[in-house]
């Protein structure tokens, strides 16, 4: 069953009336938004609109079902943007779904993730109460840190109904360097060198077997000088992308256009020092994959059953979250015991209306 609330009061009514609930924004994270048997889908796409926006304060508040694309267009009119680069915006991702899934794009490397930009939240808890946490402006963020608690909660603590964010001025110009190394090992070493370098890098991705994508941005007047220094640092022939080609490249990355049709997509938190170990285990199967955020995040695309990937992640002590794919188990690999998360769950959803993460 699907309910489509048009107001916060409607959301409260649905929560109080139903015993098992699955909140859904734009439905772009297919593996996370698919309901289990007996769950009522609370489709938040009807709860949209920017509530407040003050370009001078670099903050805005909007209802949870507001499409990310709509917000990006509004911010662009004032030369501003969401630096955490929310994925699947073109596919229809909403603000609430982005925060609940805890997803950020390639520019998280430079600016931080979604949790660093959420100032405040309002949500409906498991008892149907409206709870507010944080604030609407940077200088007035106080109280229990519910905003960060809701990032990555996957809708299991409550239904997000309103969110407040801080935003940044948008860089005026970008350039991306494409450079290849002999193999994955050499590419990982080059990535580590860039990671600790003095360069102010917007995004740093590694694409097996040995391709590095390095994005810089800023004032047009200084970009060429910075680009030349970066090319000298990399020390070999490289291709430079600018303009529409450059923008299209990173748009395809955050929209996951590189994922083969029919594959599930799993997000794996990692560090540059553990990339080689994971690569050794993945080598025989060679799934499509990409190491983003300077090697601190792996995206792994696999066809069919994810049992093999689950075993691999467990063997190297990594945890994965299936974001795109059919309904079913979304947690793979080595997750912690979640004692704190269980206590929070009992406090906010004592009746278990929002289910648990499989």
C-alpha positions as a printed Julia matrix, in Angstrom:
358×3 Matrix{Float64}:
  0.0     0.0     0.0
  1.19    3.54   -0.75
  0.2     6.7     1.15
  0.98   10.13   -0.29
  0.76   12.75    2.47
  0.38   16.39    1.42
  1.18   17.92    4.81
  3.08   17.18    8.01
 -0.26   16.53    9.71
 -0.93   13.86    7.09
  2.41   12.2     7.86
  1.57   12.11   11.57
 -1.8    10.55   10.82
 -0.28    7.85    8.63
  2.36    6.98   11.23
 -0.25    6.65   13.98
 -2.54    4.5    11.84
 -0.01    2.06   10.34
  2.04   -0.56   12.1
  4.82   -1.01    9.51
  6.1     1.93    7.48
  8.72    2.51    4.77
  9.36    6.23    4.04
 10.28    6.97    0.4
 11.44   10.13   -1.33
 12.06   10.0    -5.07
 12.58    6.22   -5.04
 15.95    6.6    -6.76
 17.83    4.37   -4.27
 15.91    1.32   -5.36
 17.42   -1.18   -2.91
 16.75    1.12    0.06
 13.25    2.32   -0.81
 11.6    -0.99   -1.75
  9.07   -2.05    0.94
  9.21   -5.39    2.72
  6.07   -7.53    3.0
  3.37   -5.79    4.97
  4.98   -2.35    4.93
  3.07    0.77    3.94
  5.1     3.08    1.71
  4.92    6.73    2.79
  5.63    8.51   -0.5
  6.98   11.96    0.41
  7.03   13.33   -3.12
  3.95   15.45   -2.37
  5.57   17.3     0.52
  7.7    19.77   -1.44
  8.74   23.39   -1.42
 11.45   25.71   -0.15
 10.3    27.14    3.2
 13.04   29.74    3.7
 16.06   30.85    1.66
 18.38   33.68    2.6
 21.26   33.92    0.1
 23.02   36.41    2.36
 23.11   33.88    5.21
 23.99   30.96    2.87
 21.21   28.81    4.34
 17.85   27.41    3.26
 15.07   25.21    4.61
 12.8    23.0     2.52
 10.26   20.22    2.93
 11.72   16.74    2.71
 10.13   15.73   -0.59
 11.66   18.68   -2.48
 13.72   17.42   -5.44
 17.44   18.14   -5.18
 17.42   19.37   -8.79
 14.84   22.03   -7.91
 16.98   23.29   -5.04
 20.13   23.29   -7.19
 18.38   25.46   -9.79
 17.29   27.95   -7.12
 20.76   28.15   -5.56
 22.4    28.58   -8.97
 20.45   31.82   -9.5
 22.51   33.27   -6.63
 25.85   31.65   -7.52
 25.5    29.06   -4.74
 25.33   25.27   -4.55
 25.31   22.16   -2.36
 29.02   21.24   -2.11
 28.37   17.67   -0.92
 27.31   16.91   -4.48
 24.12   14.85   -3.83
 23.98   11.76   -6.09
 21.09   10.84   -8.37
 19.78   14.42   -8.53
 18.94   14.13  -12.22
 17.12   10.85  -11.53
 14.79   12.6    -9.07
 16.46   12.31   -5.65
 14.84   14.36   -2.88
 16.44   16.2     0.03
 14.92   13.81    2.57
 15.98   10.71    0.68
 19.51   12.02    0.27
 19.89   12.67    3.99
 18.22    9.4     5.04
 20.51    7.45    2.69
 23.55    9.46    3.83
 24.86    9.82    0.3
 27.34   12.38   -0.99
 29.04   12.75   -4.35
 32.65   13.14   -5.54
 33.03   16.69   -4.17
 32.78   15.31   -0.67
 36.57   15.03   -1.03
 36.99   18.82   -0.76
 34.03   19.95    1.32
 32.82   17.04    3.45
 29.69   14.92    3.27
 25.99   15.62    3.66
 26.26   15.4     7.45
 28.53   18.47    7.41
 25.86   20.6     5.69
 22.64   19.69    7.49
 21.85   22.37   10.08
 18.47   21.21   11.27
 15.72   18.63   10.8
 12.08   18.09   11.62
 10.79   14.52   11.58
  7.83   12.44   12.72
  8.9     9.77   15.2
  7.42    6.33   15.78
  4.73    7.76   18.08
  3.56   10.28   15.49
  5.17   13.25   17.25
  6.94   16.04   15.36
 10.52   16.34   16.64
 12.85   19.24   15.8
 16.64   19.18   16.09
 19.33   21.7    15.22
 18.46   25.09   13.7
 17.9    27.0    10.47
 21.01   29.19   10.47
 24.67   28.42   11.15
 24.89   30.56   14.31
 21.79   29.03   15.89
 22.46   25.3    15.76
 21.87   24.0    19.28
 20.33   21.12   21.2
 20.68   17.38   20.66
 22.35   16.65   17.34
 19.36   15.01   15.67
 20.46   16.28   12.22
 23.56   14.09   12.14
 21.68   11.21   13.74
 19.23   11.18   10.83
 21.97   11.12    8.18
 22.16    7.52    6.98
 19.27    6.42    9.24
 17.51    4.92    6.19
 14.12    6.03    7.5
 14.31    3.63   10.46
 14.17    6.37   13.13
 11.4     8.55   11.72
  9.99   10.26    8.64
 11.94   13.39    7.72
  9.56   16.24    6.9
 11.75   19.37    6.78
 15.5    20.04    6.55
 17.78   23.06    6.78
 21.15   23.28    5.03
 24.08   25.61    4.71
 25.38   26.25    1.19
 28.56   27.61   -0.41
 29.46   30.0    -3.25
 29.93   28.02   -6.45
 33.41   28.0    -8.03
 33.39   29.96  -11.28
 35.51   27.55  -13.28
 36.61   23.91  -13.25
 39.24   21.71  -14.87
 39.79   17.96  -14.59
 43.0    16.04  -15.26
 42.83   12.49  -16.57
 46.09   10.6   -16.05
 46.91    6.9   -16.26
 49.36    4.8   -14.27
 50.8     1.42  -15.28
 48.61   -0.58  -12.92
 46.35   -0.34   -9.9
 49.23   -0.41   -7.43
 50.93    2.58   -9.07
 47.61    4.41   -9.27
 46.99    3.89   -5.55
 50.43    5.31   -4.75
 49.75    8.34   -6.96
 46.4     8.8    -5.23
 48.1     8.76   -1.82
 50.64   11.35   -3.03
 47.83   13.64   -4.16
 45.96   13.04   -0.91
 48.77   14.54    1.16
 49.84   17.15   -1.42
 49.37   20.92   -1.16
 46.89   21.03   -4.03
 43.39   22.29   -3.37
 41.5    19.47   -5.1
 37.71   19.39   -5.58
 37.36   15.69   -6.39
 39.81   12.78   -6.64
 38.61    9.46   -8.08
 40.45    6.28   -9.05
 39.07    4.04  -11.76
 40.65    0.55  -12.11
 42.95   -0.56  -13.56
 44.95    2.66  -13.24
 43.11    5.88  -14.14
 43.05    8.93  -11.9
 40.55   11.77  -12.26
 41.61   14.97  -10.5
 39.21   17.96  -10.43
 40.12   21.48   -9.39
 37.91   24.57   -9.27
 37.99   28.24   -8.38
 38.52   31.65   -9.94
 39.05   31.6   -13.69
 42.0    33.99  -13.35
 44.06   31.57  -11.23
 42.87   28.2   -12.49
 45.37   27.91  -15.36
 48.35   28.49  -13.05
 47.08   25.89  -10.56
 46.38   23.46  -13.38
 49.91   23.79  -14.75
 51.4    23.1   -11.3
 49.2    20.02  -10.94
 50.3    18.69  -14.33
 53.95   19.19  -13.38
 53.33   17.31  -10.12
 51.74   14.37  -11.92
 54.8    14.28  -14.16
 53.55   12.6   -17.31
 51.26   13.1   -20.27
 47.73   13.85  -19.18
 44.47   14.87  -20.77
 42.74   18.0   -19.5
 38.96   18.28  -19.61
 37.17   21.63  -19.41
 33.79   23.13  -20.17
 30.78   20.96  -21.01
 32.88   17.79  -21.37
 34.25   18.24  -17.86
 30.84   18.93  -16.32
 29.29   15.95  -18.13
 32.0    13.63  -16.78
 31.28   14.38  -13.12
 27.54   14.44  -13.71
 27.79   10.88  -15.02
 29.82    9.88  -11.96
 27.3    11.18   -9.43
 24.38    9.76  -11.43
 26.11    6.34  -11.6
 25.82    6.22  -15.38
 28.91    4.0   -15.41
 27.07    1.16  -13.61
 26.24   -1.64  -16.1
 22.55   -2.36  -16.64
 21.16   -5.02  -14.32
 23.86   -4.6   -11.67
 23.35   -3.78   -8.02
 25.49   -0.95   -6.64
 27.13   -1.24   -3.23
 28.74    1.61   -1.28
 31.76    0.56    0.78
 33.49    2.8     3.31
 37.24    2.28    3.02
 40.6     4.08    3.31
 43.32    4.5     0.66
 45.52    2.07    2.6
 42.95   -0.74    2.24
 42.16   -0.3    -1.44
 44.85   -2.77   -2.56
 43.57   -5.52   -0.24
 40.03   -5.14   -1.56
 41.28   -5.05   -5.15
 43.16   -8.33   -4.66
 39.95  -10.03   -3.53
 37.86   -8.5    -6.33
 40.4    -9.24   -9.08
 39.03  -12.65  -10.08
 35.49  -11.32  -10.53
 36.39   -7.86  -11.87
 33.13   -6.08  -11.11
 32.7    -2.52  -12.38
 33.97   -0.3    -9.59
 35.23    3.15   -8.76
 37.15    4.5    -5.77
 35.9     7.98   -4.94
 36.62   10.71   -2.36
 40.37   10.14   -2.55
 40.06    6.41   -1.98
 37.83    6.73    1.09
 34.76    5.33   -0.63
 34.37    2.39   -3.02
 31.41    1.92   -5.34
 31.13   -1.71   -6.47
 28.62   -2.84   -9.13
 27.76   -6.56   -9.26
 25.27   -8.57  -11.31
 22.98  -11.12   -9.67
 23.35  -12.41   -6.16
 25.57  -10.39   -3.79
 26.67  -13.38   -1.7
 30.2   -13.37   -3.11
 30.67   -9.67   -2.45
 29.3   -10.13    1.06
 31.91  -12.82    1.72
 34.72  -10.68    0.27
 33.82   -7.65    2.36
 33.6    -9.8     5.48
 37.02  -11.31    4.78
 38.68   -7.88    4.61
 36.67   -6.37    7.47
 34.7    -3.86    5.41
 31.01   -2.97    5.48
 28.88   -2.32    2.39
 25.44   -0.84    1.8
 23.47   -1.83   -1.29
 22.0     1.39   -2.74
 20.75    0.28   -6.15
 19.25   -3.11   -6.83
 16.25   -5.31   -6.16
 14.55   -5.53   -2.73
 16.29   -7.64   -0.13
 19.27   -7.52    2.16
 21.1    -4.17    1.95
 23.85   -4.61    4.55
 26.87   -6.6     3.41
 30.17   -7.49    5.06
 31.42   -6.62    8.52
 29.0    -4.29   10.33
 29.43   -3.44   14.03
 27.14   -4.55   16.84
 25.07   -1.33   16.72
 24.42   -1.11   20.47
 24.09    2.69   20.42
 21.91    2.58   17.31
 19.62    0.07   19.02
 19.15    2.36   22.03
 18.32    5.3    19.78
 15.9     3.12   17.84
 14.05    2.12   21.0
 13.78    5.77   22.09
 12.43    7.12   18.8
 10.5     4.14   17.49
  9.54    1.98   20.47
  6.81    0.2    18.5
  9.1    -0.71   15.63
  6.92    0.94   12.96
  9.89    1.83   10.79
 11.4    -1.66   10.77
 15.05   -2.59   10.92
 17.91   -2.58    8.45
 18.48   -6.04    7.01
